[in-house]
Amino acid sequence: MNAETLANVSNLVIPTATVVYALALVSHTIEWAGSRTVAPATSTEDPVLVGAGVVSTSTNAVRTSADASSAGIGAGSGDSRGSVGSAGSGAVKAAGELGRKAAAASRIGVLLTVLAFVLHFTGVLTRGLAAGRAPWGNMYEFAITSSLAVAIVYLALVKRYKLQWLGLGVTLVIGSVLGLAVLALYTPAGPLVPALHSYWLVIHVSAAAISGGAFTVGAMASVLYLLKARAERKAVDGVQMSGAMRRLPGSDAIDGVAYKVLAFSFPLWTFGVLVAGPIWAEYAWGRYWGWDPKEVWSLVTWVVYAAYLHARATAGWRGRRAAIIAIVGWFVFIFNFVGVNLLVSGLHSYAGI
């Protein structure tokens, strides 16, 4: 295929991937909506299968009803005992059915995300082949590449840690970024700006994109940590936890996921942005560091995540305070990616990097 055909394929596949991500988002929304209505278990011994999105139901309701009936609580007739037991059994069956539906919606959402990822990857690949270079020479290309990195990080974590519960946030972010790229940032495939002709471009931008994907997943995990920790605190005070919150892992487990993802991305960002970036800047502009707005905000992003890791390692800042820092770091990263390019003039204004 020639360059024009490859470009057309990319222009068709990227919007298609956006639609499939939107369908995955709908499926995960149904999953969470179904989880909200699942009846709570009456015993802490009953497991919650958070990885598969299945909320197990308790048989304690039946046992409690039977015990109460045999003790003469309520009405003393055999019919009464039967009706109480029947009600408890019905509640258990209904909760189990809702849990199975939520699990099915979760699996469909993940499968749709995999399909969207294949289309997304095809669109990025054909864009690069059409341009005859790495597909990240402008904001449109960096948007479709960095959102692909989010999908890669998420799907890798789903396979290893069973993190389907992140699907709603992941598909929302990826779908939004791709939609914005197609509608507002699109640029026809073409040659690079002369200053970008360097193999350091591939090192610098690929590291930034993968780091950005990990920052995004870490931020979403941190948001869910705050919600889960709040629900756990209320549960201690006797407030019933919603089904959606019960299907999440414990807050400590979510906090651990966020930490692992950010601990992986930080050294990658350090090398790709603060080491490879200045080397490339010296090649392109004749200086390693010039306090360009993009360089400054890249450094600010690094400082925020360095503070996150340092606080956890030395001051014991786990949980809520660490999660807030992680979320702030993600907003700084997003401003670095979008705000600096759109609002501030600098040497990086021609590209999304």
C-alpha positions, 0 to 999 in steps of 0.5 A: 500500500502507498502512503496515501492508502495507509493514511486513509486506513489510519484515518478510518481505524482510529475513529472506529477504535474510539467507537469500540472504546465507547462500547466498552465504556457502556459495558463497564458502566452496566457492570458498575450499575449492576454492582450497586444493586447487589445485596450486601453479604451478612458475614465478613467470611464470604469472599468478594471476587473482585478480580472477576467482577463477581460479588459472591452472595451470602447464605447467612440470610437463610441461616439467620432466618431459620434460626430466628424461626426455630427460636420462635421469633416473629410468628410461631407457625411452620408457614411463617418459617417457610415464608421467612426462609423463602424470602432469604433464599430469594434475596440470595438468588437475586443477588447472585443473578445480579453478580453474574450479570455484572461479571458478564458485563465486565468480561464483555467490557474487557473483550471490547477493550482488547478489540479496540486496542487492536484497532487503535494499534493498527491506526497508530502503526499505519499512521507511522508507515504513511508518514515514513517515521515514528508516529509522534511528530505533532499533538494528534500523533502524540495523543493517539500514541499516549492513549495507546500506552494507557491501553497497553499498561491497563491490559498488562495489569488486567492479565497479571493482577486482574484489574477489571475494576479499572476498566470504566476509568480507562475506557473513559480516558482513552475514548475522550483522548481519541475523540479530542484527537480526531475532532480537534487535533487532527493533522494530515500525515507529513514530514517532520519539522527539521529539528525533530530528525533524530533517533533521540525523538523515538527514545524521548517520546516513547518513554514519555508516552509510556510514562504518561500511560502509567501515570494515568492508570496510577491516578485512576487507581488513586481515585478509587483508593480514596473512594474505597477508603472512605466507604471502609471508614463509613462501614466501621461506623455502621453505614452500609457499603454499596455494592460498587464499593464492595466489588473493589479490592481493599483500599490497601490493595488498591494503594499498592497497585497505584504505588507499583505503577508509579514506581515503574513509570518514574524512572522511565520518565526521568530517563526519557524526559530529563536525560534523553530530552536534553540530549535531543535538545542539544542536537536540535537547538544547540543547548541542553536546557533552556527553561522552555515552558515544556521543559519547565513543566516536565521538571515540575511533573518529575518533582511531584512524582519524586515527592510522591515516592520520597514521601512514601519511602521516608515519611510513611505517607501511604494512603490518602496523602499519597493518593492526593499527590498522585492525582495532582501529579497526573493533572500536572502531566495533563497540563504539560501535555495539553495546556502548555502547547495550547496556552504557552508559546515555546520551542515545543509549540509545534508538537505535543512533546 
